[in-house]
Amino acid sequence: GGAFPAVLLLQASGSAPWAIAIGIAPAVAVAVRLGWFTVHGLDGGRFHGVPMTWNLPVVAAIHLATGGAAPLFPVALAAALAILAVLHLAPVRVPPIGGVMYLVVTAFVAATTVFLIG
């Protein structure tokens, strides 16, 4: 969830300097967040900050929305990664996925897989 979006952004942007800076931000935020989680764990049964597992569904949704076409895809991906980097460290409380949300996530993964492969 931390490295793949950065590599995809670099590839989609032609290794533009701005993409390097933006691509590093979520990877660093994920590392800091995981360090925080290792020390503090869940806070009242909720995550502190957006989990890194949200990165890949967001990348898939942006790819579907833009068709993966330049110049829109790298710009939209960069904006989303910058926002996610902030949200990973933001003081928001996010519940872990459980119960019916497993079905929602499974349906999303199945649907995006069909669209991205087909």
Disulfide bonds with the S-S distance in Angstrom:
none
